[in-house]
């Protein structure tokens, strides 16, 4: 229709001005970047990623300027890990601290493996000229290291005994110790080919019996008259190799001592603990209680603030964070199982100690998948990864989440995330949908208003925006020319957002950047309040002709400025381009994939943890603190009421769970802060 065509032209006009701003904002050369950021042309620019404070401080003292964008291509020097350097796009004159594809020579593990493999080409064993070295993350290498350690101690005992005999020492190692050490050394010196027909003796060559090592490990090589006061057990050595602290090892040992070693009775149980719902096999413990043991299904629940939908009390929405179906062993996921997460990803395969271990298949919500070996929750071993973003197929060896490609290790997940962000930045405006929502009745004269129609228009707008969010998209709200109000007024009138609390102005953020001030607070404060209140966060482009001319002019009540109804004609200022403001901790680009951003609990992790409680929680706490000391009986009764309210709250939250479904459920309910805290339900705020 004519109105739809007019609305589409308005949206295209807005997008064309944004594209113009993006083209004007991008820097093609280092000189252009220096000019844009107030850096003298003769001044050097560096990028320093992660923990290199001494290097950074020295460069700053020498007059260099730091580029804070770690993905930027504009620098003279970049100091980072090798997988954080894009060697394919290094320009002439740029310096980085890692050569490309040299890990097989420039790392200890890489050099060790390369020299071992060189024997196939040179015919010379690396042990003839290279010190003994082991990769302790490789189980076979680790076992060989432990064996070599034991054999070396046996050899040291024999050498010490011979030295003492030659020197006529009054005291030396005991006869039993020398006999055991000599036997181990004889095995070490024996050629295995001579014992091929004797399987048992051949097996003993590559081992040190436990009984022999129990004697030798107490021998003190520095003073044979004083035995070692204590010795490490195999599990202690394993824990040290895996970098567990003494405190962690003590905690593990204490937990093992408390664990019921006997096989308790297995029974089917259904229970709830905070945000966890479990149905399946349980084992009784000797000291009372039970643990998950055997086949079971566990659902992880959370709640998200959803505004004041029904009354002045805060409403919440149930969120199914994840569902695990599979085997448990002593209260942890172990064995075969399937896990589905609310962001659309899933894993099917083997678990150990609650982590992916062994063979399994992980599928991402974008359609990519990895199938192969896992270790401690990371891709390790032989595997196959199909990436939907770049269409590549990585097949071969993986280690700690890295894939071997062209003689170097590549962080394929980091590459996928960068590609994901690149596609978000570029986008495809031609695929944009346009939905029209009537709202003019609200701005009519009072005598012409029909409250029923106004309420219907508000409900239709709210439904449209929630549907757009539910599809993983971000709505752009544009007011048509005849409408009597601005988009901010529309969202405020619909009860979706309070401009004074939940909005950030792109114009003011750009003005702060021009003054070289930190603009992140403008975004962080508005986002945090939106999350705590369950309201829409609104990013406002004051793109009317009057707004684009205000430039550095600031006013605290910018949202109250009267917006002229005329169609804007001027270009959007180039420093309003959103790429100027992206920041992992204040304005992440992941805002623009809200479904994944919310389901991965990133809003809570980035903006809410450590923040003030939702409105109303403080008042409830203060009211409780004002109770007189003589009301002890009343306090106990109140505590019991809170417990009962918490139980009812857990029941209400669980009603939103449907069979096999994960993510936001659309099930809303009211709750007070005290009952919510007592319930133990985790909070997962929704942007």
Steps between C-alpha positions, in 0.01 A plus 500: 500500500597866480559523876722189502704637208542828686613318816749293299643816339546649847689194624718488188577871539610439860716198403661682207615777732643240739688332213636841398620556855669157508682568171620833634605352834717210379874568493687355205853603601702544817542870418122541483462316832758729664319808373164368620635421849705817555837329459797678340607347168856440625370329817521121515191289573496164680247233601576299812266213588474326838752527781809687380495806733877562494513509121194726483638743762837525328344571161276768650803662665668512161209695357315219322119502483299190589219383271247342738321307224670161497339412164620822331739480202647842573827466694878512470552225761264229623594289802268205561466122496561345162134401453399867554705620202354501149819425305312497170430874517821646644598811307844617397683662792291332769678291765355214706662285768426161341588352163226312323493119504809448717345332804670169410831681562426794732314316780646240734238237423511576128880477484502175698244337267680629189837360608345164584347483152828605340639154572287366215682732257852515643536156655635665818312459827428834666605353837858494367526882492189648666423504875218281620170687471138399548157641428328446836155562348549191282409189708761284324773760544401547863522126570843488331616798709397327827672178392816688405497679837486169686772343282724805545473473879594132484801590284599777744491251790728257317745780406497625860569150633798453265633846595474417873679166452785662308534770767485249788202675655390382842134502407313440177165374371356175643540170325124478418500848343809429289360166385170651385674795330745265324215281376326805348823615334559152353150511349577843358824377341344185351414502129126420466566297182687244711183430700237492226427135573447565870197726526505551877865606511453724197211679674709557815764688297269797450377522859601544864294270726301677771672302777847602372401866476346494850852424630698736275278806540595520868872514419666837559764554230662787695542306827453124489481482882183711516189369319268745333244624752213481255442403142242591240241250390420444135176696532693793654743501209207487256334794677823703486535431129142620451589818696274436798597695812570338836170644627311341210675166554412508871138579419485211253653264754257611771207455265619152409528406868144618564370317193312182568719224361227240527233442239180649642156404385402644159153649473303733273454849642367838393628807685556871459791710626491869413497519124565127448228245432611133502322175422694176494718251686644594840725316743462516875801618700614332818480823699151578378367671191563393143692590183412484131636168376389321184270617222318828552369824352590842640347834403677829583257786564551874543273805509524834321345832610214580262372838616173575675254312281212435739536759779762716671687183607788369292419219259742226397527258209614140528809410298613141438879540487577139410388138513728201563389142441746224567714331760614632839779358714519611864300819433690615188436448128703199386460254216270546202261794496335781306499868599288771333553872574258790468708668225431204267829316543517135604746221586457126467776271614715404794544691828754466783500703823225720358697593183509379140750217487552231239302495178212738441321736263441868578263702278484880501179696437645637173508148351871427551601179677804318638521125540803331645712478813457714812707551813400711801227670301722594202545359152801268523604208283381402154190685388304667225363857523260646247480879513186657359651849493796450269385167350829336602542143614771442762588133524795360688662556835363740764667604823348710781245648260755576225502338155813409307496674163790542261764424761362739763237496771187707431235610750206410277238608754659844526500521119132406493417770756687762297312395188175514695580857609605598148166385362318691771692815404433466129144369517257487209253791499321360195363217714353734758133450580262792557208469738249782546331557836229762546549729801341828397199466730723571801594845369147608410312767701353364821141531383576298188679218682361154530679331791412157368669575166800654678545186711467277193767703316735477799450123523560458125824701517629303801419170328676607178818605684509180707454288186790680332721441805389137511626453143847614610468840331526858624204732429563848356205721594433785254208743527311592182464869421128541590548342846477750784794367703857370482604133537614572858154630584341196337708249700441695820124523440486125435667436838797325338772741610560810710720736293647661811618162634534257211625706203839607368556774243742431215540878461620544861730197474661647185540836677677328791740328260580831331597639841710184554276408793385152589157447345460142628313616810215629284440149367580299814267693732203488261552131416535399865183683604313345205610150601408546866160651411422252221452788256616561142841664466461776241788633291377836370616659175401865530516515122251781444656810344497686833668206678778458245582872537531492879850343477672545841203657673399294802191492718411255773139470381591449135212252462248778575608710200211567261561320170378684187265298281678591175686226314875541573712599200855528635754220516556314825835627645780259416604450864154363579592173330449222756839346424650800684347383828533121506664379821499149655409636845272795414348458153582153360419429136316191627212736590395450139446127534273524807381139504853363543610791721216444746499120506873491572437715812737766372282790622525373858874430476592834342258753646328370814734294718602722789232761417222619730194274549180566303278786616295392799754255641676765711171630637396151605832449679476835679146429608610174656788670680264746670315228689530532876695254710185394678353346188708184493196278466371713215841482327500122520151497355612734221796272422266204471276700268801587283590129476144416400502783243830367364351151460200642318733708283698191398176324408390799294834526317493128418159535336671673208700187415380300200637165388841537336474877444784737592526879504252767608165339566254792483375404847473813720425531871541749783738452793637705788874537559510304829328192356714514186821504704381217725404285200859477375392559140788655303441828316549521124427856393360559153602792279 
